[in-house]
Amino acid sequence: MYLPGEPPRIALDRDEWNNIQQYGPTEYGLLRMFGTLAHEIGHDRFNTGVTPFTGGSKDDYVAYRSRLEAEAIFNAFPIFRDLRDELAFKSAMPFNSIGYLQGIELAQLYRQWNNGELNREQVVERIAARVADTPYSLPKPPPDENLDGRRTHRDAYLHDYRRYIDKAPQHDAPTAPTTLTAPSDPTDHAMFERIRDAARAAGHWPETQCANIAAAGLLAFKNDPACQRLDQISFGAQDANGARQMFLIYAPYADREPMFHARLDAEAASRQPAAAALAQLPPPAQAPEVQEPAPRPFLRAG
């Protein structure tokens, strides 16, 4: 995953990183990783912060999000062409790792574009037409928003539209008093205070908005299964559209890669009441009841 910021970072899947450390990298694995990165780097330019949604229906929003993904996917094409004379790329270009479409379909679009049969706009349109109905394979799939019995990226985009654009009440959000201003769970409360302190130190927002950012940041961090412990907090510079990214970072190996993060538009979060985000926090985990007093074996982290 490409992580924008100063400086930009590259995050690797933890399991893939561990496999590389244990068994060493293979040319096939590195090519696949490179193809994925060629897509992810495209999101530095094509994302909802740089190109905001200008309004419209939920179908317009699905088309908007699909277009951003298609632009990021196409970003790999000129990179592959620049490297076509490299030995690793002469045998096979890693189209299977760019995302969404099958590798054979992307390879065909690449050949048509490279031969001048299709221009950039035509390729992006063809990719965008397929993005929304691609099965959703990431952790924490969205609800089946269009009730077709499938979980696709269309459902994810419709879910985001309902939460952030349409502002309709969420049927899957837990109810809580709207006056809630801080988490009740002690661990969540400590993270909330830490994020709020970081927002205060940044010096861009008044006190109420710092609390709003802290609540939204805590929710985003807890909703990301890769983020297990809050180690670092940083804010990016405000871009031309007024967005300012906040990065909540889990660094399991201290200053060494890989690192994992939850990213949030802090400016947008500052305008949303803290209570709305805090109401969506999952309840604190209950410690299992011990049935027997006898000690049980356990694994110690290495």
Disulfide bonds with the S-S distance in Angstrom:
none
